[in-house]
Amino acid sequence: MNRILLRDTRGLAAMEFALTLPILLTIIVSGMETANYAIATLRVSQIAATTADNAARVRDSIGEADVNEVLQGGRIVGEPMDFATRGRIVLSDVMPNGLTGSSAGQKILWQRCTGALNTTESAPRYGIQGKGESDGTLPAMGSAGRTLAASANSVMMFAEVTYRYKPLVSALVFGTPIMRSEASFTVRERKSEILTAGASGTATSVCSRYDL
């Protein structure tokens, strides 16, 4: 009887599968999350580049309605990952402040935002609207080693994008970190940087709001 039991291999494959299933599932979930994380990173970068580029392309003059359309374009790029509720775009119009000596530097003429992410990381990192207007406290935009400044007689659109990662399957792999990307484009063929008011009812995407 014992010899018969020793030779009985029925159920062996099922047992082996049961033993390896947790490992297999871990590999599959990790692979899916890695791919999702990579795609999210790429999309955050695309949102920053698209926002800054589209804002820089607005010709002649720019108004609140134009800015709203630019910000909406960024949200559309991020729709597959629920960016509107989990992300934030900060768009700044940056130019030389026109001062000399120790007061020379850049200034943020205007700044507009969209997205519901409200954390320390999603706040404007380099200053708010008006920064550097009367002093040299804003020499450039960007993190150390990657700073950018508008040259004389030029203007740049600078986009800061943050996003709280949304796991595809489980937060155990990467958690829910705040992703960040920045992009800058020089304004082309625009005569005035003063934001014109929109038509009646046009919302202003001020950075104190988190409902846009």
DAKA-V70282 format. One record per residue. PHI is phi in degrees with one decimal (* if undefined). PSI is psi in degrees with one decimal (* if undefined). BURIAL is # if it has 24 or more other ideal C-beta (glycine too) atoms within 12 Angstrom, else .. Layout:
# DAKA-V70282
phi=[PHI PHI]
psi=[PSI PSI]
burial=[BURIAL BURIAL]
This chain:
# DAKA-V70282
phi=[* -63.8 -63.9 -65.4 -65.6 -66.1 -84.6 -81.9 -106.9 -63.5 88.4 -64.8 -62.7 -64.8 -65.7 -62.9 -63.8 -63.6 -72.6 -90.1 -57.9 -58.3 -66.1 -62.0 -65.0 -62.3 -64.4 -64.5 -63.2 -62.2 -65.0 -64.5 -68.0 -63.0 -64.4 -64.6 -64.2 -63.9 -65.4 -62.4 -60.0 -64.4 -66.0 -60.7 -64.2 -65.5 -62.7 -63.2 -65.9 -63.6 -63.9 -63.9 -66.6 -63.9 -66.2 -71.0 -83.4 -63.7 -96.2 65.3 -149.9 -137.1 -128.4 -59.6 -64.8 -62.2 -63.1 -60.6 -66.1 -62.7 -66.0 -63.0 -60.0 -63.8 -65.3 -63.5 -58.2 -92.2 -55.8 -61.7 -116.7 58.9 -65.7 -55.6 -96.5 -115.1 -131.4 -154.0 -116.3 -117.2 -111.8 -120.7 -96.6 -119.0 -151.9 -61.8 -82.5 76.1 -93.2 -123.8 64.4 -68.8 -89.4 -68.8 170.9 -104.8 -140.6 -94.7 -67.1 -147.1 -147.8 -132.8 -138.2 -154.3 109.3 -92.6 -67.9 -124.2 -136.0 -60.1 -67.8 -86.9 -73.0 -54.3 -80.6 -109.1 137.6 -105.5 -51.0 96.8 -58.5 80.8 -65.2 -122.1 -155.4 -100.8 -77.9 -124.9 -70.7 -167.4 -110.4 111.3 -74.3 -55.8 86.6 -137.1 -78.1 -133.5 -140.7 -71.6 -76.7 -55.5 64.0 -133.2 -135.5 -126.1 -98.1 -118.2 -110.9 -114.9 -123.7 -125.3 -154.5 -84.6 -55.3 -107.3 -61.4 -78.9 -122.0 -146.6 -82.7 -69.6 -80.5 -116.6 76.1 -129.9 -70.1 -87.6 -87.9 -144.2 -147.7 -129.3 -151.0 -141.0 -135.7 -77.5 -66.7 -117.7 54.7 -122.6 -84.9 -136.0 -102.8 -72.5 -68.9 -86.8 -68.8 -80.8 -65.0 -53.9 95.9 -72.1 -73.7 -103.7 -82.9 -67.5 -78.8 -86.7 -102.1 -129.9 -110.3 -113.2]
psi=[-42.4 -38.2 -36.4 -42.3 -37.8 -33.4 -7.6 111.1 10.3 134.2 -4.3 -43.3 -40.6 -38.9 -43.4 -40.4 -40.9 -36.1 -35.6 -13.3 -46.2 -40.0 -44.1 -43.9 -38.3 -42.8 -43.6 -48.2 -42.4 -41.0 -42.5 -43.1 -36.8 -43.8 -42.4 -39.9 -41.9 -41.6 -41.9 -42.3 -43.6 -42.0 -39.9 -42.2 -40.5 -38.7 -43.5 -47.7 -42.9 -43.4 -50.4 -42.0 -46.7 -37.9 -36.9 -22.5 -14.2 122.4 164.1 -66.6 168.9 140.0 176.6 -37.9 -39.0 -45.3 -41.0 -40.0 -39.8 -46.2 -36.1 -38.3 -40.7 -40.4 -37.0 -42.2 -35.3 5.7 -41.8 -19.0 22.2 45.6 -37.9 -37.9 -16.9 2.1 178.5 134.9 129.9 117.4 122.1 138.7 111.7 136.1 166.4 144.7 -5.1 6.4 171.8 169.8 -141.8 -13.5 -8.1 143.3 -155.1 163.3 148.9 103.7 -48.9 162.4 133.4 151.6 161.0 157.5 148.7 -4.6 118.4 84.5 172.8 -38.7 -26.8 -6.7 153.6 124.0 -28.9 0.6 163.0 176.5 130.8 -12.7 131.1 3.2 -35.8 10.6 -178.2 31.1 -6.5 82.9 -29.5 171.7 149.7 161.2 163.4 132.9 -10.6 37.6 150.0 143.3 142.7 134.4 171.0 136.8 24.5 165.7 144.4 146.6 124.5 121.3 131.2 123.8 128.7 150.9 130.0 115.2 134.6 109.5 147.1 -42.4 -53.1 144.7 -1.1 -23.0 -56.7 -10.2 -151.9 63.7 160.5 117.2 152.7 142.1 148.4 149.8 150.6 138.5 143.4 136.1 137.4 132.1 44.5 125.0 -26.6 137.0 -0.6 123.7 124.2 148.3 146.2 177.1 164.6 127.1 -7.7 124.4 146.0 122.0 57.9 154.6 -0.6 -5.2 144.7 22.4 14.2 *]
burial=[. . . . . . . . . . . . . . . . . . . . . . . . . . . . . . . . # . . # # . . # # . # # # # # # # # # # # # # # . # . . . # # # # # # # # # # # # # # . # # . . # . # # . # # # # # # # # # # # # . . . . . . . # # # # # # # # # # # # # . . . . # . # # # # # # . # # # . . . . # # # # # . . . . . # # # . . . . # # # # # # # # # # # # # # . . . . . # . . . # # # # # # # # # # . . # . . # . # . . . . . . . . # # # # . . . . #]
